[in-house]
Amino acid sequence: MNIIYTSTITCPKCGYQKEEVMPTETCQFFYECNNCKRVIRPKEGDCCVFCSYGTVACPSIQESSGCCR
């Protein structure tokens, strides 16, 4: 399986999008939008902001190893 390490994250407040490299060792629980400066958190039931607002799920989910290590 090829793991994708980049994801385009979209701010739920202002719609700003930015491609980011996802961390491989931990989940990212907080993300500050570069445009509106809002700090976003994962939606309930998601393990990280990339799973909630990204175009690609985090590496842990892609590997089917469950939520982030």
N, CA and C of each residue as an Amber inpcrd file, in Angstrom:
protein
   207
   0.8360000  -1.1800000   0.0000000   0.0000000   0.0000000   0.0000000
   0.8840000   1.2470000   0.0000000   0.5760000   2.1780000  -0.8510000
   1.3020000   3.4430000  -0.8940000   0.6280000   4.4530000   0.0200000
   1.3900000   4.9330000   0.9900000   0.8690000   5.9220000   1.9260000
   1.0900000   7.3170000   1.3370000   0.0580000   8.1390000   1.3920000
   0.1430000   9.5250000   0.9360000   0.4050000  10.3850000   2.1650000
   1.4290000  11.2210000   2.0830000   1.8370000  12.0180000   3.2370000
   1.4350000  13.4910000   3.1530000   0.8200000  13.8920000   2.0630000
   0.3490000  15.2750000   1.9520000  -1.1730000  15.2880000   1.8220000
  -1.7630000  16.3260000   2.3560000  -3.2100000  16.4760000   2.3130000
  -3.5240000  17.9640000   2.2250000  -4.5560000  18.3030000   1.4900000
  -5.0010000  19.6960000   1.4400000  -6.0770000  19.8670000   2.4960000
  -5.7900000  20.7060000   3.4610000  -6.7120000  20.9350000   4.5650000
  -7.5270000  22.1900000   4.2670000  -8.8270000  22.1250000   4.5490000
  -9.7350000  23.2420000   4.2860000 -10.3030000  23.7480000   5.6020000
 -10.1340000  25.0260000   5.8530000 -10.6660000  25.6250000   7.0770000
 -12.1900000  25.6270000   7.0100000 -12.8610000  25.0930000   8.0350000
 -14.3250000  25.0760000   8.0230000 -14.9470000  26.4550000   8.2420000
 -14.1650000  27.4150000   8.7130000 -14.7000000  28.7600000   8.9620000
 -14.6360000  29.6270000   7.7050000 -13.4560000  29.6900000   7.0630000
 -13.3050000  30.6290000   5.9450000 -13.1010000  29.9520000   4.5880000
 -12.9010000  28.6280000   4.5880000 -12.7440000  27.9050000   3.3330000
 -11.3440000  27.9290000   2.7420000 -10.3960000  28.5680000   3.4350000
  -9.0150000  28.6300000   2.9540000  -8.4310000  27.2150000   2.8900000
  -7.6910000  26.9490000   1.8210000  -7.0910000  25.6290000   1.6390000
  -5.5810000  25.7450000   1.5670000  -4.9080000  24.7580000   2.1470000
  -3.4550000  24.7190000   2.1010000  -2.9930000  23.2690000   2.1230000
  -2.0340000  22.9590000   1.2560000  -1.4600000  21.6240000   1.2570000
  -0.4370000  21.5390000   2.3820000  -0.5320000  20.4850000   3.1750000
   0.3500000  20.2820000   4.3210000   0.9100000  18.8660000   4.2980000
   2.0810000  18.7090000   4.8880000   2.6550000  17.3790000   5.0980000
   2.1400000  16.8960000   6.4520000   1.5890000  15.7000000   6.4730000
   1.0140000  15.1670000   7.7030000   2.0890000  14.5280000   8.5750000
   1.9790000  14.6640000   9.8900000   2.9240000  13.9880000  10.7740000
   2.7430000  12.4740000  10.6710000   3.8280000  11.7430000  10.8250000
   3.7490000  10.2820000  10.6990000   3.7850000   9.5660000  12.0440000
   4.2170000  10.2390000  13.0790000   4.3560000   9.5900000  14.3840000
   3.2240000   9.8950000  15.3540000   2.4860000  10.9720000  15.0960000
   1.3930000  11.3650000  15.9880000   0.2560000  11.9580000  15.1660000
  -0.8750000  12.1140000  15.8040000  -2.0020000  12.8110000  15.1810000
  -1.8650000  14.3020000  15.4280000  -2.4280000  15.0750000  14.5430000
  -2.4420000  16.5200000  14.7290000  -3.8410000  16.9020000  15.1830000
  -3.9570000  17.2550000  16.4540000  -5.2560000  17.5620000  17.0490000
  -5.6710000  19.0120000  16.8500000  -4.7090000  19.8980000  16.6290000
  -4.9970000  21.3160000  16.4540000  -4.3160000  21.8040000  15.1890000
  -4.9750000  22.7430000  14.5090000  -4.4090000  23.3360000  13.3040000
  -4.8850000  24.7770000  13.2280000  -3.9490000  25.7030000  13.0480000
  -4.3190000  27.1100000  12.9270000  -4.3710000  27.4980000  11.4560000
  -5.5160000  27.9980000  11.0330000  -5.6980000  28.4420000   9.6560000
  -4.7680000  29.6210000   9.3740000  -4.0430000  29.5520000   8.2790000
  -3.1290000  30.6360000   7.9100000  -3.8700000  31.9000000   7.4870000
  -5.1370000  31.7770000   7.1400000  -5.9070000  32.9260000   6.6630000
  -6.6550000  33.6310000   7.7950000  -7.5610000  32.9200000   8.4720000
  -8.3960000  33.5540000   9.4950000  -7.8810000  33.3570000  10.9190000
  -6.8510000  32.5330000  11.0670000  -6.1920000  32.2660000  12.3620000
  -7.0440000  31.4530000  13.3330000  -8.1520000  30.9100000  12.8750000
  -8.9670000  30.0510000  13.7430000  -8.2170000  28.7470000  13.9960000
  -8.2460000  28.2920000  15.2320000  -7.6550000  27.0000000  15.5710000
  -8.7610000  25.9630000  15.4440000  -8.5480000  24.9980000  14.5570000
  -9.5640000  23.9570000  14.3520000  -9.1350000  22.6750000  15.0360000
 -10.1280000  21.8830000  15.3780000  -9.9330000  20.5850000  16.0360000
 -10.6840000  19.5340000  15.2400000 -10.3570000  18.2590000  15.4430000
 -11.0750000  17.2100000  14.7050000 -12.5630000  17.1860000  15.0490000
 -13.3520000  16.7370000  14.0910000 -14.7720000  16.5040000  14.3540000
 -14.8830000  15.3230000  15.3070000 -15.9770000  15.2710000  16.0330000
 -16.1980000  14.1600000  16.9590000 -16.1380000  12.8410000  16.2030000
 -15.3580000  11.9100000  16.7220000 -15.2100000  10.5960000  16.1050000
 -14.0030000  10.4830000  15.1860000 -13.4050000  11.6070000  14.8050000
 -12.1940000  11.5880000  13.9760000 -10.9760000  11.7170000  14.8730000
  -9.8500000  11.1590000  14.4070000  -8.6550000  11.1660000  15.2480000
  -7.7880000  12.4000000  15.0670000  -7.9370000  13.1080000  13.9470000
  -7.0840000  14.2760000  13.7300000  -7.7410000  15.2390000  12.7440000
  -7.1510000  16.4250000  12.6080000  -7.7160000  17.4380000  11.7230000
  -7.6610000  17.0160000  10.2570000  -6.6920000  16.1950000   9.8850000
  -6.6110000  15.7380000   8.4960000  -7.7450000  14.7760000   8.1610000
  -8.1350000  13.9590000   9.1210000  -9.2670000  13.0500000   8.8930000
 -10.5810000  13.8310000   8.7920000 -10.6570000  14.9680000   9.4670000
 -11.8740000  15.7800000   9.4360000 -11.9250000  16.7610000   8.2750000
 -10.8130000  17.4200000   7.9790000 -10.8380000  18.5390000   7.0390000
  -9.8510000  18.4040000   5.8800000  -9.1630000  17.2830000   5.7980000
  -8.1880000  17.0900000   4.7360000  -8.7320000  16.2810000   3.5730000
  -8.0120000  16.3270000   2.4700000  -8.3950000  15.5490000   1.2870000
  -7.9430000  14.1020000   1.3990000  -7.0260000  13.8310000   2.3320000
  -6.4900000  12.4840000   2.5460000  -6.4750000  12.2160000   4.0420000
  -6.8750000  11.0320000   4.4540000  -6.8250000  10.6490000   5.8680000
  -5.3750000  10.5330000   6.3250000  -5.1610000  10.6360000   7.6140000
  -3.8090000  10.5860000   8.1730000  -3.1400000   9.2330000   7.8920000
  -1.8030000   9.1890000   7.9420000  -1.0810000   7.9490000   7.6460000
  -1.5190000   6.7500000   8.4860000  -1.8320000   6.9560000   9.7620000
  -2.2610000   5.8330000  10.6070000  -3.5520000   5.2020000  10.0970000
  -4.4970000   6.0030000   9.6930000  -5.7530000   5.4800000   9.1600000
  -5.4990000   4.8180000   7.8080000  -4.6540000   5.4180000   6.9740000
  -4.3280000   4.8110000   5.6820000  -3.6830000   3.4390000   5.8590000
  -2.8700000   3.2860000   6.9040000  -2.2030000   2.0130000   7.1670000
  -3.1280000   1.0060000   7.8270000  -4.3410000   1.4150000   8.1750000
  -5.3190000   0.5730000   8.8640000  -4.8230000   0.1500000  10.2440000
  -3.9970000   1.0050000  10.8430000  -3.4960000   0.6840000  12.1870000
  -4.3290000   1.3830000  13.2570000  -5.4920000   1.8570000  12.8700000
  -6.3780000   2.5250000  13.8040000  -5.9850000   3.9620000  13.9980000
  -6.4950000   4.5260000  15.0790000  -6.2020000   5.9210000  15.3570000
  -4.7200000   6.0890000  15.6140000  -4.2890000   7.3120000  15.5300000
  -2.8580000   7.6250000  15.6020000  -2.1870000   7.0000000  16.8190000
  -0.9420000   6.7320000  16.6200000  -0.1370000   6.0730000  17.6540000
   0.2060000   7.0020000  18.7700000
